[in-house]
Amino acid sequence: MSELSWSDFLKVEMRVGTILEVHDFPEARIPAYKLIIDFGAKIGVRKTSAQITKRYKKQDLLNRQVIAVVNFPKKQIANFMSECLVVGAVGEENDVTLLSPDFKIENGLRIG
């Protein structure tokens, strides 16, 4: 594991957002959902794909708050343009557990 400087860490914009929509993503190589996430007035609504189908059903994700990196460049995934990266802990079988706040908080708050 390489060390990260404090100034490197400060460059990563991790923000809280609320999942507004969840859609199947059959075009993805690895099973995934398309997520539409609200990060508040300053950042707005962004879309991403997430390989979280092993642990989560679509209806369980609606209105759930998650943490995402919002300052990565956009990335083409199959026929979909991802605009952020939700973060989670990855298990040995690539099952992802999403990171989220314990309490409902304002969308767009920075993680630091």
DACOR-V558415 format. One record per residue. PSI is psi in degrees with one decimal (NA if undefined). NEAR is the number of other C-alpha atoms within 8 Angstrom. Layout:
psi:PSI near:NEAR
psi:PSI near:NEAR
//
This chain:
psi:129.1 near:2
psi:149.3 near:3
psi:150.0 near:4
psi:135.2 near:6
psi:161.3 near:6
psi:-40.3 near:6
psi:-33.0 near:6
psi:-45.6 near:8
psi:-40.2 near:8
psi:-19.4 near:8
psi:-22.2 near:6
psi:117.2 near:8
psi:90.8 near:10
psi:127.9 near:11
psi:158.1 near:14
psi:135.7 near:18
psi:160.2 near:14
psi:129.8 near:12
psi:119.9 near:15
psi:-35.2 near:10
psi:148.4 near:8
psi:128.7 near:13
psi:149.8 near:8
psi:154.9 near:7
psi:70.6 near:10
psi:-19.0 near:6
psi:-15.7 near:6
psi:142.5 near:9
psi:-43.9 near:5
psi:135.7 near:5
psi:130.9 near:10
psi:166.6 near:13
psi:154.2 near:14
psi:129.7 near:12
psi:139.6 near:13
psi:120.7 near:12
psi:133.3 near:13
psi:119.1 near:12
psi:19.6 near:15
psi:176.8 near:11
psi:-39.4 near:6
psi:-41.5 near:6
psi:-38.7 near:7
psi:-161.2 near:8
psi:132.7 near:9
psi:158.7 near:10
psi:152.9 near:12
psi:168.1 near:14
psi:150.5 near:12
psi:132.4 near:10
psi:71.0 near:10
psi:20.4 near:12
psi:-18.4 near:9
psi:-34.5 near:7
psi:-18.9 near:8
psi:139.7 near:8
psi:152.6 near:7
psi:-46.4 near:9
psi:-24.1 near:6
psi:-15.5 near:7
psi:-23.8 near:10
psi:132.9 near:10
psi:10.5 near:7
psi:137.8 near:8
psi:140.0 near:11
psi:169.4 near:14
psi:137.0 near:15
psi:150.9 near:12
psi:124.4 near:13
psi:0.1 near:10
psi:23.0 near:7
psi:154.6 near:8
psi:154.0 near:6
psi:149.8 near:8
psi:129.8 near:7
psi:124.5 near:8
psi:108.0 near:9
psi:-123.4 near:7
psi:24.4 near:6
psi:137.4 near:6
psi:113.9 near:10
psi:134.7 near:12
psi:-1.0 near:12
psi:176.0 near:14
psi:110.8 near:12
psi:146.1 near:11
psi:146.9 near:10
psi:167.4 near:8
psi:132.8 near:8
psi:120.0 near:9
psi:177.7 near:8
psi:-27.2 near:5
psi:26.4 near:5
psi:28.1 near:6
psi:124.2 near:10
psi:132.5 near:12
psi:117.0 near:10
psi:146.4 near:10
psi:135.3 near:9
psi:157.0 near:8
psi:153.0 near:10
psi:-28.4 near:4
psi:154.2 near:4
psi:126.4 near:6
psi:175.9 near:7
psi:132.1 near:7
psi:140.1 near:11
psi:-10.6 near:12
psi:141.9 near:8
psi:141.3 near:8
psi:132.0 near:8
psi:NA near:4
//
